[in-house]
Amino acid sequence: MASQKKLVLITGANSGVGFEVANQLLADGSFHVLLGARSVERGQAAVEELKSRNLPGTVELLHLDVSAEESVVAAAKVVEEKHGRLDALVNNAGISRSPGTIAEQMVACFRVSAVGAQMMGDYFAPLLKKALGTPRIVNVTSGAGSISNRMDPKGYGNEFLVIPYRVSKSAMNMVFAGQHRGFESDGFKVFLYGPGPTISNLSPANVPGPGMKSTSVGAAPIVEMVQGKRDADAGKYVEYGYEGSFPW
């Protein structure tokens, strides 16, 4: 076990926003990060890179494909056997596109963002209930999944269709609502956060340019949610830079 450091599992953490959340939590020093990655090779490379930075926190690779139920079940078993609990879960894994027809793309995106977030909450709930302190789940969504934003002719990002991604994030928002209500009596704090336009490897549009924030800036609120600094945001739809709850 990683002593009494708080245990946080981040899905899709070998790159982009997930990697930066891991980096900032390791810099905090009070966390042991379980770096979830579908690819063992890329995940191990990310772990080695983080270790090379000599940050005070600790990190280990957790092989995890959130779109495959057997992988989620196996990962939960590994965490139970090695650590016996989980203090925080960050459902960060997501894809914006995939090969195939529009139907195939929709299924692929839905399985990662919506089905994946649901399964992670379900299978890791027994471990989260053994958390040191308040159990926390952070679901990383996108303003692209806001129906109100899409209906607004001036809504940001509306020049991009990305229908499979939009639909998958709308569904993830409902998964969040179910988790918020479902785990309320267990004392969980469940968050829904959209980083807004942020540099990452999510899509070809997430590159440096006008209106794009750095990965570290976009990831920072997730870190604060895990740290317990933003508990007032639990149960709300939070979008970076937007005052109040973001419109559904």
C-alpha positions as CSV (number, residue, x, y, z in Angstrom):
1,M,0.0,0.0,0.0
2,A,1.0,3.6,-0.6
3,S,1.2,4.4,3.1
4,Q,-1.6,6.8,4.0
5,K,-1.5,8.9,0.9
6,K,-4.9,9.5,-0.6
7,L,-5.6,7.2,-3.5
8,V,-6.9,8.7,-6.7
9,L,-7.7,6.9,-9.9
10,I,-7.6,8.9,-13.1
11,T,-8.9,7.3,-16.3
12,G,-7.3,8.1,-19.6
13,A,-4.3,9.6,-17.7
14,N,-1.4,8.8,-20.0
15,S,-1.8,12.1,-21.9
16,G,-3.6,15.4,-22.1
17,V,-5.8,16.7,-19.3
18,G,-5.6,13.4,-17.4
19,F,-1.8,13.4,-17.4
20,E,-1.7,17.0,-16.2
21,V,-4.2,16.2,-13.3
22,A,-1.8,13.4,-12.3
23,N,1.2,15.7,-12.5
24,Q,-0.5,18.4,-10.3
25,L,-1.7,15.8,-7.7
26,L,1.8,14.3,-7.5
27,A,3.2,17.9,-7.0
28,D,0.8,18.2,-4.0
29,G,2.6,15.3,-2.3
30,S,-0.3,13.8,-0.4
31,F,-1.6,11.6,-3.2
32,H,-0.9,8.2,-4.7
33,V,-2.1,8.3,-8.3
34,L,-3.4,5.2,-10.1
35,L,-2.7,6.2,-13.7
36,G,-5.4,4.5,-15.7
37,A,-4.4,3.7,-19.3
38,R,-5.8,1.5,-22.0
39,S,-2.4,1.0,-23.6
40,V,0.2,-0.5,-21.2
41,E,3.0,0.8,-23.3
42,R,1.8,4.4,-23.3
43,G,0.7,4.2,-19.7
44,Q,4.1,3.0,-18.6
45,A,5.8,5.7,-20.5
46,A,3.6,8.3,-18.8
47,V,4.4,6.8,-15.4
48,E,8.1,6.9,-16.1
49,E,7.9,10.5,-17.2
50,L,6.1,11.5,-14.0
51,K,8.6,9.6,-11.9
52,S,11.5,11.4,-13.6
53,R,10.1,14.7,-12.4
54,N,10.9,13.7,-8.8
55,L,7.6,15.0,-7.4
56,P,6.7,14.2,-3.8
57,G,3.6,12.1,-4.6
58,T,3.7,8.5,-5.9
59,V,2.2,6.9,-9.0
60,E,1.6,3.5,-10.5
61,L,0.1,2.2,-13.7
62,L,-3.4,0.6,-13.7
63,H,-4.2,-1.1,-17.0
64,L,-7.8,0.0,-17.7
65,D,-10.0,0.2,-20.8
66,V,-13.2,1.9,-19.6
67,S,-15.1,0.8,-22.6
68,A,-14.7,-2.9,-21.7
69,E,-16.6,-4.2,-18.7
70,E,-14.2,-7.1,-18.1
71,S,-11.3,-4.6,-18.0
72,V,-13.1,-2.4,-15.4
73,V,-14.0,-5.4,-13.3
74,A,-10.3,-6.6,-13.4
75,A,-9.0,-3.1,-12.5
76,A,-11.3,-2.8,-9.5
77,K,-10.1,-6.2,-8.3
78,V,-6.5,-5.1,-8.6
79,V,-7.1,-2.0,-6.6
80,E,-9.0,-3.9,-4.0
81,E,-6.2,-6.4,-3.6
82,K,-3.4,-3.9,-3.5
83,H,-5.0,-1.0,-1.7
84,G,-8.3,-2.0,-0.2
85,R,-9.9,1.3,-0.9
86,L,-10.1,4.3,-3.2
87,D,-10.5,8.0,-2.1
88,A,-11.2,9.7,-5.4
89,L,-12.1,8.8,-9.0
90,V,-11.6,11.0,-12.0
91,N,-13.6,9.9,-15.0
92,N,-11.4,11.7,-17.6
93,A,-11.2,9.1,-20.4
94,G,-12.9,10.3,-23.6
95,I,-12.6,10.2,-27.4
96,S,-13.9,12.7,-29.9
97,R,-13.9,10.5,-32.9
98,S,-13.2,7.0,-34.2
99,P,-13.1,5.1,-37.5
100,G,-16.3,3.9,-39.1
101,T,-19.7,5.1,-40.0
102,I,-21.5,7.8,-37.9
103,A,-23.4,5.0,-36.1
104,E,-20.1,3.2,-35.3
105,Q,-18.5,6.4,-34.1
106,M,-21.5,7.2,-31.8
107,V,-21.3,3.8,-30.2
108,A,-17.6,4.1,-29.6
109,C,-17.8,7.6,-28.0
110,F,-20.9,6.5,-26.0
111,R,-19.1,3.5,-24.6
112,V,-16.1,5.5,-23.4
113,S,-17.8,8.7,-22.0
114,A,-21.2,7.4,-20.8
115,V,-21.0,3.6,-20.3
116,G,-17.4,3.9,-19.0
117,A,-18.3,6.6,-16.4
118,Q,-21.3,4.5,-15.3
119,M,-19.3,1.3,-15.0
120,M,-16.4,3.0,-13.1
121,G,-18.8,4.4,-10.6
122,D,-20.6,1.1,-10.1
123,Y,-17.6,-1.2,-9.8
124,F,-15.4,1.2,-7.8
125,A,-18.2,2.3,-5.4
126,P,-17.4,-0.4,-2.8
127,L,-13.8,0.9,-2.6
128,L,-14.9,4.5,-2.6
129,K,-17.1,3.8,0.4
130,K,-13.9,2.8,2.3
131,A,-12.3,6.2,1.5
132,L,-10.2,8.1,4.0
133,G,-12.7,10.9,4.5
134,T,-15.1,12.0,1.8
135,P,-15.3,9.9,-1.3
136,R,-15.1,12.0,-4.5
137,I,-16.0,11.4,-8.2
138,V,-15.1,13.9,-10.9
139,N,-16.7,13.4,-14.3
140,V,-14.9,15.4,-17.0
141,T,-17.5,16.5,-19.5
142,S,-17.6,19.2,-22.2
143,G,-19.7,22.2,-23.1
144,A,-20.2,20.4,-26.4
145,G,-22.6,18.1,-24.5
146,S,-24.8,21.0,-23.4
147,I,-28.1,21.0,-25.3
148,S,-28.7,24.6,-24.4
149,N,-25.3,25.6,-25.7
150,R,-25.9,23.7,-29.0
151,M,-29.3,25.4,-29.5
152,D,-27.7,28.8,-29.0
153,P,-26.6,30.1,-32.4
154,K,-23.8,31.9,-30.6
155,G,-22.9,28.9,-28.4
156,Y,-19.2,28.3,-28.4
157,G,-17.9,25.4,-30.4
158,N,-21.0,25.3,-32.6
159,E,-18.9,25.5,-35.8
160,F,-17.9,21.9,-35.1
161,L,-20.5,19.1,-35.6
162,V,-18.7,16.3,-33.6
163,I,-22.1,14.7,-33.1
164,P,-20.8,11.4,-31.6
165,Y,-18.8,13.4,-29.0
166,R,-21.6,15.8,-28.2
167,V,-24.1,13.0,-27.7
168,S,-21.7,11.0,-25.5
169,K,-21.1,13.9,-23.2
170,S,-24.8,14.7,-22.9
171,A,-25.2,11.1,-21.8
172,M,-22.3,11.4,-19.4
173,N,-24.1,14.4,-17.8
174,M,-27.0,12.2,-17.0
175,V,-24.6,9.5,-15.6
176,F,-23.3,12.3,-13.3
177,A,-26.9,13.1,-12.2
178,G,-27.5,9.5,-11.4
179,Q,-24.3,9.2,-9.4
180,H,-25.0,12.4,-7.5
181,R,-28.4,11.2,-6.4
182,G,-27.4,7.5,-6.1
183,F,-24.4,8.1,-3.8
184,E,-25.8,11.0,-1.9
185,S,-26.8,8.9,1.1
186,D,-23.2,7.5,1.2
187,G,-21.7,11.0,1.6
188,F,-20.1,11.1,-1.8
189,K,-19.2,14.4,-3.4
190,V,-19.8,14.0,-7.2
191,F,-18.7,16.7,-9.7
192,L,-19.3,17.5,-13.3
193,Y,-16.7,19.7,-14.9
194,G,-16.0,20.9,-18.4
195,P,-12.5,22.4,-19.0
196,G,-13.7,24.4,-22.0
197,P,-11.3,25.0,-24.9
198,T,-8.1,23.4,-23.7
199,I,-4.9,22.2,-25.3
200,S,-4.8,18.4,-25.3
201,N,-4.7,15.5,-27.7
202,L,-8.5,15.0,-27.7
203,S,-8.8,16.2,-31.3
204,P,-7.0,18.2,-34.0
205,A,-8.9,21.3,-32.7
206,N,-7.3,21.1,-29.3
207,V,-4.0,22.8,-30.3
208,P,-2.4,26.1,-29.2
209,G,-4.3,29.1,-30.7
210,P,-6.7,32.0,-29.9
211,G,-9.1,31.1,-27.1
212,M,-7.3,27.9,-26.1
213,K,-6.0,27.6,-22.5
214,S,-3.0,25.6,-21.4
215,T,-3.6,22.0,-20.3
216,S,-2.4,23.0,-16.8
217,V,-5.0,25.7,-16.5
218,G,-7.8,23.5,-17.7
219,A,-6.9,20.7,-15.4
220,A,-6.4,22.8,-12.2
221,P,-10.1,22.8,-11.1
222,I,-10.2,19.0,-11.3
223,V,-7.2,18.9,-9.0
224,E,-9.0,21.2,-6.6
225,M,-12.1,19.1,-6.6
226,V,-10.0,16.0,-5.7
227,Q,-8.3,18.0,-3.0
228,G,-11.6,19.0,-1.4
229,K,-11.2,22.7,-2.2
230,R,-14.3,23.0,-4.3
231,D,-17.0,20.9,-2.5
232,A,-19.5,23.7,-3.0
233,D,-19.4,22.7,-6.7
234,A,-20.5,19.1,-6.0
235,G,-23.9,18.3,-7.7
236,K,-23.5,21.2,-10.2
237,Y,-22.5,21.4,-13.8
238,V,-19.3,23.5,-13.7
239,E,-17.7,24.9,-16.9
240,Y,-14.3,26.7,-16.7
241,G,-14.8,30.4,-16.7
242,Y,-18.6,30.3,-16.4
243,E,-20.2,31.8,-13.3
244,G,-22.8,29.5,-11.7
245,S,-24.1,26.3,-13.0
246,F,-23.6,25.8,-16.8
247,P,-26.8,25.3,-18.7
248,W,-27.8,21.8,-19.5
